[in-house]
Amino acid sequence: MPRRTATMLASTLMLIALLCAGVFLPVPYSEMSPGPTVNTLGEHDGEPVLQISGHKTYATDGHLNMTTVRVTSADYRMNLVEAVYGWLAHDDRVVPHDTLYPDGKTEEQSTQENAEEFSQSQESAKVAALKELGVPVRTWVIVATVVKGTPAQGRLHAGDVIKAVDGTAVKQPSDVAKLVTKHKPGQDVVFTIVPAKEQAAAEKANKQATATKKVTITTAESDDTGAKRAIVGISAGTDHTFPFTIDIKLADVGGPSAGLMFALGIYDKLTPGSLTGGKFVAGTGTIDDQGKVGPIGGVEMKTVGARDKGAQYFLTPADNCAAAAKDTPSGLTLVRVGTIGDALNALKDIRTGDTAALPKCTTKG
């Protein structure tokens, strides 16, 4: 065989081998891309996203869209060709698989965690909106979870209201850990609680639960490295009683990042006039009970998804501004917000046309 022919054949076979490797060789990466956006003022799958009963509501217009990111599943393994294509694609982002699914987290575990975060974000959105409106909301500290195999198992239950620890009143979830860790491992700690069943019955009757009981638990030593710390094996959270019913109907969405847009949608429906002035506003951001807006992941994909649907303005958490501003979609104005109050002020500027006053994102934040 002539040398030139042999060289060409070898090169062709090598190319084929490389292409096959690229197609079949899995790489430890996952892909993020723009996901669906949903107008919190509108409908989804034929029913209103926000359903409020027991309180007067008002007509709304325009858009207050929450945004999402689509990610590959935990079990899916990209090949080299897909990874390279994703790196070259403008609207997609290829990231290490462990970024989305750390510590070998399964698809089921990730879905469950996202569902819990989504549920909590809805509660915080309701609280933040009503507090901004001056509507009273009853809040208390509860047992959020009980860890299997710890001293609290069988003694405390998810949903129990924690009134006090060692006789000291509990005002917020962080108080519980502070009071428990005052003890040394092996010492007793006394919880004053309202059992979850009694609390649920009181809520159903629209009454405040008063019957309490004391539960004594012997603390154990934490598994953390470093200083020995007393634990009982629970995480504390908050629960609320609202003066009227607010339901958020949105399936197949997870995570906490829609909190801000839900809060704004609730606020809009409970106040006369239009927050947007008919404009198309989208956004993202976590929100806590005090109305503080927190950062989220995948902001670059969310701005692309919002603009593709027609958004003119994008409410952006302050901590995400720098990343979002590096590649802002044409025709989209990124507005910097740190609280629900900031967002409401920005919406006022948008609906009145005073866009020069908007706090816009820059690559510096």
Summary of the structure (lengths in Angstrom):
residues: 365
radius of gyration: 25.5
end to end distance: 65.0
largest distance: 96.1
contacts: 1161
relative contact order: 0.16
helix: 35%
strand: 28%
